[in-house]
Amino acid sequence: MHKLKRIGILTGGGDAPGLNAVIRAVVKSGVNNGIEVVGLEDSFDGLIEPNRSRVLTARDVTGILRRGGTILGTVNRGDPFAYPIETSEGKQDYSTRVVEMFHRMGLDALVVLGGDGTLAIAHKFSQMGIPLVGVPKTIDNDIVGTTNTFGFDTALSCATDAIDRLHTTAEAHRRIMVVEVMGRYTGWIALYSGLGGGADAILIPEIPFELKHVAQSIQDRDAWGAHFSIVVVAEGAKPVGGSTSLLKEASLGRAERVGGMGHRVAAALEEMTGKETRTVVLGHLQRGGSPTAFDRVLATRFGGKAVELLMRGETDRMVAFHPPSIGSVPLADIVGKTRTVPPDFDVVQTARAIGVSFGD
């Protein structure tokens, strides 16, 4: 086993339920193996200044298993390699400063919790000589190499519960209810919450839609006596020949913000069907709150495996869920890739079999 004395841990990208469960597992696993764990605040920014970190003891992580968010804070922006930053020692190259501070703080390795963007940055730092292990985090479930990411199950439960609640008001007023869920450029949340919540149409990025088909399915429901419909729309869904709806264009240091398709779909369906239509955008509700039991267990297993990999000297890797086991994959194999819903996926086929419209 590789001898470690001091490791750092950080959380990057958007928050997700289960981050604190991973932090807890890393700290407890580390302490039990004689390793000091340093919490780095606000992603890699915690390595910019020496006062943006703190040693985490078992007492510090007591009670955080059930908490959403992250006790370390996080940032969600573009590639930090692309621009210099101001430090207490003047303007410096971000990456050079991070590597310098990693060694100055006496760290032996890092555990990096993040989505595809953060893990891509981690891979670059690994190539610059920082030993590290990545832990996949995103409610979108879009990281390749792992069947599940923690946070997805919690977001899915939130979305499904919301759809359940909308059924009663939709039926009472004979309305169409359009529910926009997160997922960026993938439809995992929309697909699973739509199927689990009994949606009548599910629109996902992987299957470009034509609203005339959705409108026809709604009118068919009216004809046999179902005078309301639930339409779930992934925020990154797009029509045939169209583009993803954006709330904000990309800018220096900031990725584009996807959203707004739910309102566009609702307006069009109301006009095409003549039925009163309402839109609900769940947004960041899906990120918040206490993680489900599944996410708590998965996050804990990920944290324990991350420490195990570092102790073995297996770095530049990402822990991964390969049911029923937790394994790992090289970071190089997942960088720049997105895990999308296959159009012929069995869950899609099942939804079609029970009459769900995908607008195609």
RAURBEL-V90806 format. One record per helix or strand. SS is the DSSP state (2 for helix, 1 for strand). FROM is the first residue (numbers start at 1). LEN is the number of residues. If there is no record, write none. Layout:
SS/FROM/LEN ; SS/FROM/LEN
//
This chain:
1/6/6 ; 2/19/14 ; 1/36/5 ; 2/43/5 ; 1/53/4 ; 2/80/3 ; 1/84/4 ; 1/90/4 ; 2/94/11 ; 1/109/6 ; 2/116/12 ; 1/132/6 ; 1/150/1 ; 2/152/22 ; 1/176/6 ; 2/188/10 ; 1/201/3 ; 1/209/1 ; 2/211/13 ; 1/229/6 ; 1/239/1 ; 1/246/3 ; 1/251/1 ; 1/254/1 ; 1/257/2 ; 2/261/13 ; 1/277/5 ; 2/283/4 ; 2/293/20 ; 1/317/6 ; 1/325/6 ; 2/331/3 ; 2/346/8 ; 1/357/1
//
